[in-house]
Amino acid sequence: MDLKQFQELLNIQFKNEQLLKQAFMHTSYVNEHQDPQLEDNERLEFLGDAVLELAVSQHLYRHYPDMSEGELTKFRANIVCEPSLEQFAKQLKINECVLLGKGEEASGGRNRPALLADAFEAFIGALYLDQGFETALSVLQAHIFPNIEPGAFSHVMDYKSKLQEAVQKRGKSVEYQIIDEIGPDHNRQFIAAVYVEDQKLGTGQGRSKKDAEQEAAREALSAIQ
């Protein structure tokens, strides 16, 4: 899918289409092309993260007046976590638009959860810069928020619980370890491993330790099922 088709899908038109292209430009693409005019999407991701959190907070505050602060915070965390953002990216077909280096493409980067979550946030950041908060909010209201309801995203946080239940039935224990950290400080990625009775059953990568552990648990569940 090209940028024109993407904009038609969402019924938007960027004033500065270069911003949209940058939102989908992974570091591997920039490194491979060695063009000083190219810039990856990491700064846009940083901005989009803040815009998205505000938009989601506003939506939840207005639509769920009976929820407590703690409930709202947990609900928001389920919506803006990596697995949910990956779903949003695929829903908007961002996975078809991201620009990757050949190595990243060959290694399956187009379907990597952290990469797609980052690209979704970068798109929101680019849209905010190009047309302001209200337009970014309207796109979210049209394409993302209709799918949001209590419990809709709770499943993305359940892999660790499901693994714990499966392992306990076998009379065994689960342990998680953060085995590596990669990337710059503003875009840190954590690598987690999960062990069952000292046997490593899965690894996962995420933008937080919890996200990485969830991905590791998901891999482990696939291994034992």
C-alpha positions in Angstrom: 0.0 0.0 0.0 1.4 3.4 -0.9 0.9 6.7 1.0 -1.9 7.9 -1.3 -3.9 4.7 -0.7 -3.3 4.9 3.0 -4.6 8.4 3.2 -7.7 7.5 1.1 -8.3 4.6 3.5 -8.4 7.0 6.5 -10.0 9.8 4.6 -7.2 12.2 5.4 -4.8 14.3 3.3 -1.4 15.4 4.7 -0.3 18.9 3.9 3.3 17.7 4.3 3.4 14.2 3.0 7.1 13.9 3.9 6.0 13.8 7.5 3.8 10.8 6.8 6.6 9.1 5.0 8.9 9.7 7.9 6.4 8.2 10.3 6.8 4.9 8.5 10.6 5.1 8.1 12.4 2.6 10.3 16.0 3.1 11.3 17.0 0.1 9.2 15.8 1.9 6.1 17.6 5.1 6.9 20.8 3.3 7.8 20.7 1.4 4.5 20.1 4.4 2.3 22.7 6.7 3.8 20.9 9.8 2.8 21.4 12.7 5.1 18.0 14.1 4.3 16.2 11.0 5.5 15.1 10.8 9.2 13.7 7.8 11.0 10.5 7.8 12.9 11.8 7.7 16.5 11.2 11.4 17.3 7.7 11.2 15.8 7.1 8.1 17.9 8.1 10.1 21.0 5.6 12.8 20.2 2.9 10.4 19.2 3.1 8.6 22.4 2.2 11.7 24.3 -0.6 12.7 21.9 -2.1 9.2 22.0 -2.0 9.1 25.8 -3.8 12.4 26.0 -6.4 11.4 23.4 -7.1 8.1 25.1 -7.3 9.8 28.5 -9.8 12.3 27.3 -11.9 9.6 25.6 -12.1 7.5 28.7 -12.7 10.5 31.0 -15.7 11.6 28.9 -17.2 8.2 28.2 -16.8 6.4 31.5 -17.8 8.9 34.2 -18.4 6.2 36.8 -14.9 4.8 36.6 -12.4 5.6 39.4 -9.0 7.0 38.8 -7.4 3.6 39.3 -9.9 1.9 36.9 -9.2 4.6 34.3 -5.5 4.2 34.7 -5.6 0.4 34.2 -8.0 0.7 31.3 -5.7 3.3 29.6 -2.7 1.0 30.2 -4.4 -1.8 28.4 -5.2 0.4 25.4 -1.8 2.0 25.0 0.3 -1.1 25.6 2.4 -2.6 22.8 0.1 -5.5 21.9 -2.9 -3.2 21.5 -0.9 -0.7 19.5 0.2 -3.5 17.2 -3.4 -4.4 16.7 -4.2 -0.8 15.8 -1.3 -0.6 13.3 -2.5 -3.8 11.5 -6.1 -2.5 11.6 -5.0 0.7 9.7 -2.7 -1.4 7.5 0.4 0.4 8.7 2.3 -2.9 8.5 1.9 -2.6 4.7 3.3 0.9 4.7 6.4 0.7 6.9 9.8 1.3 5.1 12.4 -1.3 6.2 15.9 -2.1 5.3 16.4 -5.4 3.5 17.8 -7.2 6.5 14.9 -6.1 8.8 12.4 -7.0 6.1 14.0 -10.5 5.6 14.0 -11.1 9.4 10.2 -10.5 9.6 10.3 -6.9 10.8 7.1 -6.0 9.1 5.2 -8.2 11.6 7.3 -7.4 14.7 5.0 -6.1 17.5 7.4 -3.4 18.8 8.1 -2.0 15.3 4.4 -1.8 14.4 3.5 -0.2 17.8 6.3 2.4 17.2 5.0 3.1 13.7 1.5 3.6 14.9 2.6 6.2 17.5 4.8 7.9 14.9 1.8 8.2 12.6 -0.2 9.9 15.3 2.7 12.2 16.0 3.0 13.1 12.3 -0.7 13.7 12.0 -0.6 16.0 15.1 2.3 18.0 13.6 0.6 18.3 10.2 -3.0 19.0 11.3 -3.2 19.4 15.0 -4.7 17.6 18.0 -8.3 17.7 16.8 -7.6 16.0 13.5 -5.5 13.3 15.3 -8.3 12.8 17.7 -10.9 12.6 15.0 -9.0 9.8 13.2 -8.8 7.9 16.5 -12.5 8.5 17.1 -13.3 7.2 13.7 -11.1 4.1 13.5 -9.9 3.1 17.0 -12.2 4.3 19.7 -15.3 2.5 18.4 -13.6 -0.8 19.3 -12.8 0.3 22.9 -15.0 -0.9 25.7 -14.2 -2.3 29.2 -12.6 -5.7 28.8 -11.9 -5.3 25.0 -8.1 -5.2 25.5 -7.8 -7.1 28.8 -6.7 -10.3 26.9 -3.4 -8.7 25.8 -2.3 -8.6 29.4 -3.2 -12.2 30.2 -0.3 -14.2 28.7 1.6 -14.3 32.0 -1.5 -15.4 33.9 -2.3 -18.1 31.4 1.3 -19.4 31.5 1.2 -19.4 35.3 -2.0 -21.4 35.3 -0.7 -23.9 32.7 2.6 -24.4 34.6 1.0 -24.7 38.0 -1.2 -27.6 36.8 2.1 -29.4 36.1 3.4 -28.6 39.6 6.2 -26.4 38.3 7.3 -22.7 38.7 7.8 -19.8 36.3 10.6 -17.3 36.4 11.3 -14.2 34.2 14.6 -12.5 33.6 15.5 -9.4 31.6 18.4 -10.6 29.6 19.2 -7.6 27.5 18.4 -3.9 26.8 18.8 -2.4 23.4 18.3 1.0 21.7 18.8 4.6 22.8 17.5 5.8 26.1 14.4 7.5 24.6 13.5 4.3 22.7 14.7 1.5 25.0 13.7 -2.1 24.2 13.9 -4.8 26.7 14.5 -8.5 26.0 13.0 -10.9 28.5 13.3 -14.7 28.9 10.9 -17.0 30.7 12.1 -20.1 32.4 10.1 -23.1 33.7 12.1 -25.3 36.1 15.3 -23.7 34.6 14.3 -24.5 31.1 14.0 -21.4 28.8 10.7 -21.7 27.0 10.4 -18.2 25.4 11.9 -14.8 24.8 10.2 -11.6 24.1 11.0 -8.0 23.2 9.0 -4.9 24.3 9.2 -1.2 25.2 8.8 -2.0 28.8 9.9 -4.9 31.0 6.2 -5.9 31.4 5.6 -5.9 27.6 8.8 -8.0 27.1 7.7 -10.5 29.7 4.2 -10.7 28.1 5.8 -11.5 24.7 8.0 -14.1 26.3 5.0 -15.7 28.0 3.1 -15.8 24.7 6.0 -17.6 23.1 6.2 -20.1 26.0 2.5 -20.8 25.8 2.9 -21.7 22.1 5.8 -24.0 23.1 3.8 -26.0 25.7 0.4 -26.2 24.0 
